[in-house]
Amino acid sequence: MAVPTLLIRGAQSDVVSADGARDLLELIPTARHIDVGGAGHMVSGDDNDLLSDGLLDFLDREVAYTRKVTTTRYDSPHHAK
């Protein structure tokens, strides 16, 4: 897989098992993984701060510079339609 990939898993999830997470990480060896202790499947509800911090870190490190950002004339807030 050629896109940045992040698996965020609640350690207490009854949907994504530890074995399932390992299987995915073996299939995508470049993937990053955050295992949120004490969280179930709904990580955002169980520990939103940790989820947000991990996601922002991943986006900053892995996604922000993976492609050239281009703008078009439609990106300007002053563009008349």
C-alpha positions in Angstrom: 0.0 0.0 0.0 1.5 3.3 -1.0 -0.6 5.6 1.2 0.2 6.6 4.8 -1.9 4.3 7.0 -2.7 4.6 10.7 -4.5 2.0 12.8 -5.9 3.3 16.0 -7.3 0.5 18.2 -8.9 0.5 21.6 -7.1 -2.2 23.6 -10.4 -3.4 25.0 -12.1 -3.5 21.5 -14.5 -6.4 21.0 -14.4 -5.6 17.2 -10.7 -5.4 16.3 -8.7 -8.0 18.2 -5.0 -7.7 19.0 -4.5 -10.6 16.5 -6.5 -8.7 13.8 -4.4 -5.6 14.4 -1.2 -7.6 14.0 -2.5 -9.2 10.8 -3.2 -5.8 9.3 0.2 -4.5 10.3 1.8 -7.5 8.7 -0.1 -6.7 5.5 0.9 -3.0 5.6 4.4 -3.0 7.1 4.7 0.8 6.8 1.5 1.4 8.8 1.7 3.2 12.2 -0.3 1.8 15.1 -1.7 3.4 18.2 -3.2 1.0 20.8 -5.2 3.0 23.3 -5.2 1.2 26.7 -8.5 1.3 28.5 -10.5 2.2 25.4 -13.0 0.0 23.6 -13.9 0.1 20.0 -15.1 3.7 20.2 -11.8 5.2 21.0 -12.9 8.7 20.4 -15.6 8.4 23.1 -13.3 6.6 25.5 -10.2 8.8 25.1 -10.7 11.6 22.7 -7.6 13.5 23.7 -5.3 10.6 23.0 -7.1 9.9 19.7 -6.7 13.5 18.6 -3.1 13.8 19.7 -2.2 10.5 17.9 -4.1 11.5 14.7 -2.6 15.0 14.6 0.9 13.6 15.1 0.4 11.0 12.3 -1.0 13.7 9.9 1.9 16.0 10.7 4.6 13.3 10.3 3.2 11.1 7.6 0.7 13.0 5.5 1.5 16.7 5.4 4.5 16.3 3.2 3.7 13.2 1.1 2.5 15.1 -1.9 3.0 18.5 -3.4 0.2 20.9 -2.4 -1.1 22.9 -5.2 -3.6 25.7 -5.3 -6.0 26.7 -8.0 -7.8 29.9 -8.7 -10.8 28.4 -6.9 -8.9 28.2 -3.6 -8.8 32.0 -3.3 -11.5 33.4 -0.9 -11.8 36.4 -3.2 -12.4 34.4 -6.4 -15.5 35.7 -8.1 -17.8 33.0 -9.5 
